[in-house]
Amino acid sequence: MTPVSGLGNFKIGSAKINTKQYGAAFIAQPDCNDEAITEFDLNREWKHLEFTAGIDDGSTHEKGRVSVSVDGKPAAFSELVELGKPATQSVDVTGALRLRVKVDMGCDNGTVVIAAPQLTR
């Protein structure tokens, strides 16, 4: 998975969701004025994206909305995640050129984690 335009407001690191430690994660801390967005060129080579989305256990706030969309279509995954309630998801990306991950802006959003993202063929 190659970023099209960098990682935007995401960073790569380790995070803990609901007491489970993840060594590889995209981490977003959106604020009142900025959402976190990153896009990846899939080159029509993949079939599924699997990941766990949640709020980092050390976050000062307890919720955040994350969306995953493919080729500009309405979100294949869009969910309000909450502290201690991670969502594990598999998104069909068959034939896709572009994958977008977005965390909505908000003054009361927590640290949103996209943990263990994995593309499969």
Buried (B, 14 or more C-beta within 10 A) or exposed (E): BEEBEEBBBBEEEEBBBEEEEBEEBBBBBBEEEEBBBBBBBBEEEBBBBEBBBBBBBEBEBBBBBBBBBBBEEEBBBEBEBBBEBBBEBBBEBEEBBBBBBBBBBBEEBBBBBBBBBEBEE
